[in-house]
């Protein structure tokens, strides 16, 4: 027979209301009481009955984590870090439902009865109707990854433009002037931001933009490989490549090696994201670290506060990127 809140209350000699508040992390209960009751619940192997709680408290105990898409343009590492970051904060308080926005052709099921709150990992402006729908349904909402011009929501993202600017600037400062760019998936805001940061660095250092060096990728290994093979056919090769994510950088590295060239002796390369494998490549990949797990954790914390109707500021929060210097870039003689 499963353990109930009343069982815990009887052993702790408190009311079942107090136990319920503790398990919902209410600020009305002292930390000392919380620790004591949570310890009893753990010892009894208490498992929340979300269905029963939903009926009593008019909650679903479901949090929706929606990506623009899961099938195309969302790398496995990116997906993993987002889910892990959100899950780190909600823990066992809610059930996490992970979906792709492009899987929803009918938005009627997106309502307060089915979701207590929603986090959107927005990668495209095509998400805007979905965001508008969630706001209209008055579901607590946090939007990650893409700047949203709306004062009625919490918006958390990394400064991708500054990150790619710093990456391109690093190549320039090491003497590179012929720099190629492998763009990300078309229609994704991150693709636009990273390209703009890259181009701004070239403009600031008076380096002409060679359109032949700018190629369109798709945020996956294959497109990095394919676009690099195209660049390697040019008569005048770039001395360095800025890849809009690490997956494409790995594909590009394979194409360079197959051509019989060396990294970084013949061609230097920088990625973006700092995936878990980037430091284990040979050579280890220099990259721009985007703190996606930290962004997702902060998104989870903000959403729980919104669900609990705490007074938090509706604002845009930027979390800084960081250039991680490893072995894939060579200093050129100036």
N, C-alpha and C positions, 0 to 999 in steps of 0.2 A: 504494500500500500504506500502511495507516495506521501511525502512530507508536505504539510500545508503551513501557511502563515500562522494559523491558530496553534499548531504544534510548537512552533518556535516561540510564540508569545507565551504559551503556558510554561515552557522551560525557563524563559528569560524573565518571567513574572512581570510582563508589561502587556499593554493592550495590543490587539492585532493591528490597530491603526498605527501604533508606533513602529511595529515591525514593517508594515507596508511602507511607511515613510523612510525608514532606514534603507530598505531594499531599492527605493527610488531615489536614494541619496538626497533626501530633503535637507535643506539648510536649517530646518526647525529643530533637528535632533543634534545633540552634542556629539563630538567626535568619540568620546569615551563610550557612550551608549552604542554608537554605530559599530565600533570595533567589537564590542561584546556580542552584539546580536549577529553581526556578519560571521563571527567565529562559530557561533552556535549553528547558524544556517549551513556553514561549510562542513561542520562535523556531522550534521544530519544528512548531508548530500542533497540539500534542498535544490530543486529545479523549478524556476518560475513557470507557472501555468499561464502562458500568454493569452490563451483563449478565454480563460475565466477572468483574468484581469481586464481584458478588452471589454467584456460585457459590463463589468462593474464601473470601470473608469472611462468608458467611451473612448478608448484608444485602440489602435491596431497593433501597437508595439512593432511596427514595421518602419524601417528607414529605407528609402529608395536611393540607390546610388546609380545615376544614369550617365552613361558615356554618349557622346555624339554617335559613335558607332563602335562596335566591338569587332566586327568582321574585317574592316579595312582601315588601315592607317593608325591603329592602336597597337603598339608593340606589346609583346608579352610582359616585358620588364616594367613598362609604364603602367600597364593594367595591374600588375602585382603590387607595385608600390602604392598606387592609389587605394586599392582595396585594403592593403595592410594598414595604411595610415588611418583610414576611417575606422577600420575594425579595432585598432588600438585604443580608440577613444570611446566607442560605444560599448565595447566589451560584451557583457551578457545582458545589458539593459534593453537591447532591441534586437530584432531580427533584421539582418542586412539583406536587401534584395538588390541584385546587380543586373542591370538591363542596358540595352542600347536604345537610344531615342529613336533610331531609324527602324526599330522593330515595332514601334507603336504607330499604327495608322488610324486608330480610334483612341482619343484621349479621355473618353468617358470614365475609364477605370482609374485615371489619375485624380484621386479625390481624397478628402480628409478621412473618409471611412477606411481607405486602404493604406494610407501612408500618414504617419504622424509628422514626418518631415522628409525633405528631399535634398540631396546634394547632386548638383549637376557638374560633371567634369566636361566643360564645354570646349569643343575644339573647332566649332564652325558657326558662322552667323546663321546657318540654317536651324540652329537650336532655338532661335529667338521666339518662334510661336509656342514652343514647348514651355519656355521660361515664362512667357506671358500667361499661358494657361495655368501654371502652378500658382502664380501670383494672384490671378483672378479667383482661384479656388481657396485662397488664403491659407495655403499650406506653408508652414515654416520652410524657408528656402535659403540655401547657400550655393553660390555659383563659383566654381573654381576654374582657373587656367585661362579664362578669356575676360578681358575688360568689358563690363556691361555698364552702359550709361543709364543707371537707374538708381535713384537715391533711396529706394524702398527695399533694398536687399543687401546682404553681406556678400562681398566679392573679393576673393583671395586668389592671387596669381604671382608668378615670378616675373621679373623684368627681363623677358627674353630679348628685347631689342638691345638693352645694355649688355646683356651677356654675349650676344653675337658680336656686338661692337668691340668688346674687350678681346674676344677671340681673334677677330680680324686685325685689331690693333697690335696684338702680340706678334702675329706673323709679319706685319709691316715693320715693326721695331726690330725684328731679327733679320731684316734686309729683303724680305720677299716683296716683289712688285707684280709678278704674274700669278695671281691668286684665283683659283676656280671656286665656284659655289655649287654645291649640290642642294637644291631646294627640297623642301618637304612636300607633303601631300597638298595638292591644289585645293583651295577653299578653306583650309585650316588657318585660323588666325595666327597660330604659332609660326606657320610658314611665312606669312607676311611680315611678322615682327622680326624674325631672324634674318630675313633677306634685307629688310630696311636697316637693321643695325649693321649688317655687313657692308652695305652700300654706303652708309653714312661714314663709316671708318675710312673707306677708300676716298670719299669726297674730302674729308677733313685733312687727309694726307696728300691730296692732289694726285691721286693715282687714277689714271684713266680706267673706266669700266670696259672690259672686253666682253661683249655679249656672247662670244663664242665659248667663253669660260663658264657661263651660267647655264646649268642644265636642271631639268625638272625631275625630281625623284618622287618617291611615294612613301617615305618613312620605313621602308623595309630593306632587307638584305639584298634582294634581287635587283631593286632599282638602283641601289648604290653600286652594285657590280656592273649593271648595264650602262649607267651613265658614265662611269669611270672608263669603261671600254671605249665609249664614244670619244671622251676627252683624249684618250691615249692615241687616237687616230689623227689628231691634229698635228700639223707640221711643226707648230711652235707650242711646246707643252708648257703647262703651268708648273711653277716650282712648288706650289702649295695648294692644298684643297681644304676649304672649309665645308664640312658636311653638316647639314641641319639636324642630324641626330646620329647617335653612335651606331645604330644598326646599319645605316647606309655607309658609314665610315668603314665598317668591317667588310661590307661588300666591295667597297672601293679598294681597300687594302688587298683583297684577293685578286682583283683585276690587275693591280700594279705589280704584284709578285708574279702572276702568270705571264706578264709582259717581259719578265726578266729584269725588272727594275727593283731598286731597294728603297725602303722607307727607314729613315728620312733622307738618306744620301741623295737619292734622285728626286723624290717627291715627298714633301712634308704633308702631314694631314692632321686636322683638328676635328673632333666631333662635338656633339652637344647632348647633354643629359647626365653623363657619367653613370652609365649602366654598370651593373655588378661585374660584368666580364671585362670592362675596359682596362683595368689595371693588370689583367692576366694575359693580355695579348702580347705578341712579340712583333714589333716593339710595343710597350705599353702606350695606350692612346692618351694623348693630351686632349682634354675636353672641357666643356663648360658644364659645371654641375648645376643642374636644376633641382632644387630641394622639393621634389614632388611629394615625398612621404610627409615632410614637415607641413607642406601646404594642405595635404589631405587631413592630417591630424588636427590642424587648426580649424579646418572646415567642420570636422566632426564635433569639436568642442563648441564652436559657435552655434551649430545646429541644435545641440542638446540644450543650450541656454535658451534658444528661441522656442523650442518645444516646451520648456519649463516656464516660459513667459517671463524670463528674466529681462531686465532692461539693459539691452546692449546696443551699441552704436551701429547703425546701418552705414557701412563704409567700405571703401576699396582698400585692401591691404596688399602691399607688395612685399614679397620675400626675396631677398637678393640671391642672384646666381654667384658662382665662384669659378674662376679659371683654375683648373687642376692641371699643372704642368708635369708631363711625364717625358717619354722618349721619342715621340713620333714627329717632332719638329726639329729641323736643322737650322743653325745660324748661317746665313749667307754672308759672303764678304760684300761689304758695301762699296 
